Amino acid sequence: MKKALLYCAAITGFVSFISCEKEVNFNLPASISEKVVVEGGIEIGTPPVVMLTNSFGFFSKLDLSTLQNAFISGAQISVSDGSRTVNLREYSIDTMGNFYKFYSVDSANIADLTFLGQAGKSYELKIVIEGKTYESVTTIPQPASAAFDTIWSEPFEEPDPEHPEYRRVMVRYNDPPELGNRFRIFIQQNSRPFIAGRFSTMNDDIINGTSTDLDFYNVLSPMDTSTAEGRFAFLPDDTVTIKFSAIDKTTYDFWQTLDFSVGTTGNPFSTPIKVPSNISNGALGIWGGYAPTFKTVIVRE
């Protein structure tokens, strides 16, 4: 009898618990006003490049047509280093019937072709779209070439039994004594373009003034349709180049936060993340300066 009463009490408590659940409805707007999205930068030895798109709603249908129409044409863009200003020209690249649009220096103007990024300089960006002005400024740090020492390849600590030939690439980094070194990292395998991985940023908050070995894996673009074999590994005879781009704090904060936000996508327990922007007038995105250091190795068996 006592056990029956305890059982009934447990059932009653459970029913009471679930009856206290409250249905919550979020009235999300079907659409919000579009915002200008800027992805631009200038690197040592290269001219500035800027891509402009419009944002689209969370519930928007995503297809090639939507992405095609997101590009912004007809913008007036200038970049200044404090003593010289150049106006950027709009370019369009046909990729199998779809057009990729961006802005850079006028290739027909020989003088503009000499406007290249320099270490230690600051660069002001000004964008005018339909009468609205968006501005930003970034600085190209000094490259940290001396900090990146040796590069080599080696087997994984726990090799794949089916693919013992898989390799990772290692780089020894000797952090300078000054705190505040920050990098965005890109990886190139053979003739593929440089690609930044999901977690593409690093700083010296923890490793300041010490030496550490960094390991790198193969990174393919999400749009890459090649075979998945070796996707996260390198293979013997691969030529691998690691590009360490020194960046300022603002540029680091943007990419680090964006990487973290992408990494937590789909996690129901993650906290909403606001990705910072250094573009004025409510625009989204980044205008960044980059000081690259390159390390190359041929993967060995």
Protein Blocks (a to p, Z undefined) as FASTA:
>chain_A
ZZmmmmmmmmmmmmmmmmmpccddddddfbdcddddddddddehiacdddddddddfklc
cdfklmmmmpcghiacdddehjaccddddddddeehiacddddddfklmklmmmccdehi
acdddddeehiacdddddddddfkklpmcdcddddfbdcfklmmbccddddddddfbghi
acdddddehjbccdddfblcccfklmgoiacdddddddddfklcbdfehklpccehiacd
dddddddfklmmmmmmmmmmmmmgoiakbccdddddfbehhiacdddddddddddddddZ
Z
